[in-house]
Amino acid sequence: MNSDPAHKPLDSPCRRQCCLDEHEQCLGCGRTLQEILDWGAADNERRRLICQAAEQRLLQRKQRH
């Protein structure tokens, strides 16, 4: 087992405010339903991409409201 922190799986961005909007995007963390379902099997690179996309969605939501 590798104890290198670079190989530690990224933590979920879940904020325990789960509620999907009409586009199947979580209002709490910004991930899509598919990204939430994919998270467990995703490697760190994919997790980083998911987090970046989710953060963009949250920013866009804030700008609209």
Backbone hydrogen bonds, N-H to C=O, Kabsch-Sander energy under -0.5 kcal/mol:
donor,donor_aa,acceptor,acceptor_aa,energy
3,S,1,M,-0.5
7,H,4,D,-1.9
8,K,5,P,-1.0
21,D,25,Q,-2.2
24,E,21,D,-1.9
26,C,31,R,-3.3
27,L,19,C,-3.0
30,G,26,C,-1.3
33,L,24,E,-2.3
36,I,32,T,-2.3
37,L,33,L,-2.4
38,D,34,Q,-2.2
39,W,35,E,-1.3
41,A,38,D,-1.0
42,A,38,D,-1.0
42,A,39,W,-0.9
47,R,43,D,-2.5
48,R,44,N,-2.5
49,L,45,E,-2.0
50,I,46,R,-2.5
51,C,47,R,-2.5
52,Q,48,R,-2.4
53,A,49,L,-2.4
54,A,50,I,-2.6
55,E,51,C,-2.4
56,Q,52,Q,-2.0
57,R,53,A,-2.1
58,L,54,A,-2.2
59,L,55,E,-2.3
60,Q,56,Q,-2.6
61,R,57,R,-2.4
62,K,58,L,-2.2
63,Q,59,L,-2.1
64,R,60,Q,-1.6
65,H,61,R,-1.2
